[in-house]
Amino acid sequence: MPKRFGEYGGAYVPETLVPALRELECAWRTARRDPSFRAELSRWSRTLGGRPTPLYFAENLTRRGGGAEIWFKREDLLHGGAHKFNNALGQGLLARRMKKARLIAETGAGQHGVATAMIGAALGLPTEVYMGARDMERQAPNVQRMRLLGTKVHPVTSGGQTLKDAINAALRDWITNVRTTHYVLGSAVGPHPFPSLVCDFQSVIGRELRSQSRARWGQLPDLVVACVGGGSNAIGTFHPLLHTSAQLLGVEAGGRGRGVGASSLVKGTPGILHGAYTYILQDAEGEVSETESISAGLDYAGVGPEHAMLRDSGRVRYVSVRDDQALAAFHWVAQDEGILPALEPAHAIYAAMRAAARLPHRRRVVVTLSGRGDKDLEVVLRSDAQRAG
Ligand SMILES: *Cc1c(COP(=O)(O)O)cnc(C)c1O
């Protein structure tokens, strides 16, 4: 488990957290080699989660694109409606193994909070979630879901009252209660070992994709596309394919296309955020910038450190897609395939369509459909109304 990805990563944290991070790394090192832990993880993934998720041929969307075949890896069908389940389950089981009596988590749009609330309930672990007060207003249904699942939701009223502030509040709680509490970090970000740990739990996406495409076509896809917020669904998709010939494309949120949006890899510079050295959006003084995107799940000023390395090496190409382009892709998928995608993967689908149009018919593009769009209906309807009016 690497502590650094090239020059990126590391653990820039207060000294009080060092023992907890070390304990977590040790626990994971032994658990990942323990057949009984792996059996338990795979059983819960199947019976509660619904894995494996299917590989789906988007035939009508392919016809619309007029080039390569477009396929979806259907993480939207996972329990809770997003890939977040994979990581929340893995960390929940690990916390139980470490005899931690309590789970805490941060959440932005609420998807990770809901996933952690579900796992806390299923494993019988009391769960508390930190959420920016502004996000609680914007994402009220997810707040209600968490409460119905028995989770306590703490409003965070500092800073911009969004995801960055919620992570800070969760880290503060962890520092105070580190002996009894496990912090279920929701993306492949933060101090070591979180980026590697989260990548391990999300890599089930890429491993299934690899075996499903070999079974189906006898070979791997030509191009694999995923959206990048903190980067967990993307690294889970890409990691098992890094040493293959598949081309990899990560898609960040460009917002309205005027400022930086939330494109840390395309528009950021290296710096430290939430305990890791990585690409971040910051001003000349190193002050973290305010980000902007139609999709709350991509609205983050940093990115996982492994993506920073993959960007520099060129193994993965990263591009940025605007709000209006993601909305267009949302409607294409709804009308052509009968699927309402989350706005996060709608960014990836737009980029995939653009790439597929330039490829020959017999080539194959797979997009990770990281979540379903039910949570985004209000945002989509409001944007449509604004553009019509
Ligand atoms: C949270 C979320 C994302 C962004 O998080 P990553 O860690 O970058 O994967 C993307 N899609 C959906 C559906 C999400 O809920």
The ligand as an SDF file (V2000), in Angstrom:
LIG
                    3D

 15 15  0  0  0  0  0  0  0  0999 V2000
  -20.1130   11.0940   -4.7840 C   0  0  0  0  0  0  0  0  0  0  0  0
  -20.4010   10.8090   -6.1950 C   0  0  0  0  0  0  0  0  0  0  0  0
  -19.4480   11.0210   -7.2080 C   0  0  0  0  0  0  0  0  0  0  0  0
  -18.1220   11.6830   -6.9570 C   0  0  0  0  0  0  0  0  0  0  0  0
  -17.2770   11.0170   -6.0750 O   0  0  0  0  0  0  0  0  0  0  0  0
  -15.9900   10.2330   -6.5410 P   0  0  0  0  0  0  0  0  0  0  0  0
  -15.2810    9.9720   -5.2710 O   0  0  0  0  0  0  0  0  0  0  0  0
  -15.2240   11.1140   -7.4730 O   0  0  0  0  0  0  0  0  0  0  0  0
  -16.4450    9.0000   -7.2180 O   0  0  0  0  0  0  0  0  0  0  0  0
  -19.7510   10.6370   -8.4990 C   0  0  0  0  0  0  0  0  0  0  0  0
  -20.9420   10.0860   -8.8100 N   0  0  0  0  0  0  0  0  0  0  0  0
  -21.8890    9.8650   -7.8660 C   0  0  0  0  0  0  0  0  0  0  0  0
  -23.1730    9.2510   -8.2840 C   0  0  0  0  0  0  0  0  0  0  0  0
  -21.6540   10.2260   -6.5330 C   0  0  0  0  0  0  0  0  0  0  0  0
  -22.6090   10.0140   -5.6130 O   0  0  0  0  0  0  0  0  0  0  0  0
  1  2  1  0
  2  3  1  0
  2 14  2  0
  3  4  1  0
  3 10  2  0
  4  5  1  0
  5  6  1  0
  6  7  2  0
  6  8  1  0
  6  9  1  0
 10 11  1  0
 11 12  2  0
 12 13  1  0
 12 14  1  0
 14 15  1  0
M  END
$$$$
